[in-house]
């Protein structure tokens, strides 16, 4: 196995539910989200929306970890922490590979069309 096959980089986009107490919700969930992602790999913050309702991280993890595992990690509470995601939060896990920039623009356009990005 070559060094390139030892890990997979993912882009994890999270859009928090915009309930009545978004600020409290973000303060509660962001530390849990970061800790949950750190449990599966190396984490690098990528961006957040101006109001904090959407965040993204780059995560490099073992090739054995699939997008489904990342989602399960974020949804499952652990004995030491609660679940960083609530029922109406939205998550998109993208495997980052070589590609053209317009593909990411399509993803961003789709998220905007569906009201998932501020």
HELIX and SHEET records of a PDB file:
HELIX    1   1 UNK A    3  UNK A    5  5                                   3    
HELIX    2   2 UNK A   22  UNK A   38  1                                  17    
HELIX    3   3 UNK A   67  UNK A   75  1                                   9    
HELIX    4   4 UNK A  101  UNK A  113  1                                  13    
SHEET    1   A 4 UNK A  41  UNK A  48  0                                        
SHEET    2   A 4 UNK A  54  UNK A  62 -1                                        
SHEET    3   A 4 UNK A   7  UNK A  15 -1                                        
SHEET    4   A 4 UNK A  90  UNK A  95 -1                                        
END                                                                             
